[in-house]
């Protein structure tokens, strides 16, 4: 009975889809059909329909998208005889078809993503040996000490675990450089890190030459180690104590498994989140990938290595002579090679590490340029669609991941297309204003609803448009350079733990203000054309509305490149951890409310006020997250404030020996559940309408803030919580 009902529903859906796509209907009928589909999708979303109903909603949305594609292909492309209009017109058409293709690939990958996996039971009598690789190039010893201490403290038998610092900043090549300054810095770095590793009881390893960048460094580690499994952590990715207990069991359950990948969780905002003030309220950019897309890839055995927070099987890596290094994205390339050889992968949807994102906009763009160039290199050298050994589903998954980075081309076309008509009267879209509105409006509405179905709790409306826009200006030439010369890009380490001493416009920010000015001229041109050509007012107004949408996104981008000052040297993590504050013979019960690698804040009873002053030294006594004895960490009071719960002490940790690094790592990174809880508080579906209103509110404020920076009206160092306030207002 149930099976028959499902078949009947699918049959009805199929008939509706075919009717919507091919039947010749009037403009009004198309508009009504499109709005009806949107209404059905809203109703199903309201009732949180899952399973077959969710797929039917997506299928109905697909029908409207395909009807739009049919109309665009058969009715709107300018005649080839009008070369001036045809060239930008066909470029816009290809940009739209690329977007439709990426939508369909997304539907395949994430329409029914795999549920979160549970860690298999570990056989404690037959545990594999694990080598932990922490590759490093130019990171400071303080950052490395935290990561190494956290890795060393993972819950795993000590005789089965070896932690390695793979130092590419102290190679023989650098130590013997003809540049005496470079040589001196490399030798000093090597000596400092060797002493650090000895104190933390981890192994230090460097090599002769810096060849093949990170992949070469990891392969050097493979040559000098023997562990059954290889765990890889970036220099700024500190693992929780449970990292290995949550991942290693998968390898014993599946002998053909080469990879267990976990999410990259970040304790600091990226430049967009920091400058817009959305870090505490809005899902982070990477959460759409790790929260939805990787689970979708996992369903098709196509979850790939992301360079860190992963465990790999040595036996599998030996088949490919180690980590692949042909492209500058060695992680995805390595996974592609091993998937093509029949190995399998697993994605564990639980944040088990905490890392750092680029703090400045320039570093953010540098990181994304490397990712885009590396994936284009994979497209050129390995072309996943024709890669021998891959299943069809894996080919589609890898093509989706690779082709995503072509978005700068489509985004650029969407930006300049309305200006072609408003400035130069190029009719790159042969349609009336009414047709343009009816087809494009329903297509956009359905597209927004489908995106909301797929990513609702992980990506709010318009945020992807903003992220793509701020990257397009610099990624477009970066991608073009790879097309022209695939071997040209080289691996560049992303700067981390940077500080912003004062508010300023990013050194990469000027093009965004220029583009904003051009789009404003487009608004003026819209008014002029309506006045001078009233017989074309409908087409002009629709095109002008398109330009205004671009202007809103561009205005919000002004806030992204107007960087707020962040004088804090380390990033705080909220905790609620009972402890004691000891001063001499006196001990005060306290609660650690937030902590960073540099210090923390304590709540203590008001009765302790007479003895607690700035500059007072004491001891923080706490129970580690593990079963270790009570630990004591020296600290110094830097601030004393009052709140509704009592005294609030701002303290700085006094690091007198390397053992204190282990204590700090336990306080900040040991508990993985805190990362899940933080993400959970941001994972709510704001909806298309409320999300749009929220984005427009934020964009309006950020446009003003960016212009005030540009004209010198913003007081240096000031900040505002408007973005998060706006988010709260629309919830």
PyMOL commands that set and color helices and strands:
alter all, ss='L'
color gray80, all
select helices_A, chain A and resi 2-22+27-46+52-75+83-110+141-152+158-160+172-175+180-200+213-224+243-253+271-276+285-299+314-319+330-340+361-381+384-386+392-424+433-455+463-484+510-532+534-561+606-611+659-669+673-682+688-710+722-730
alter helices_A, ss='H'
color red, helices_A
select strands_A, chain A and resi 130-136+161-167+203-205+229-232+238-239+257-262+310-313+344-348+353-354+504-505+562-563+573-583+586-595+599-604+617-622+631-643+646-653
alter strands_A, ss='S'
color yellow, strands_A
deselect
rebuild
show_as cartoon
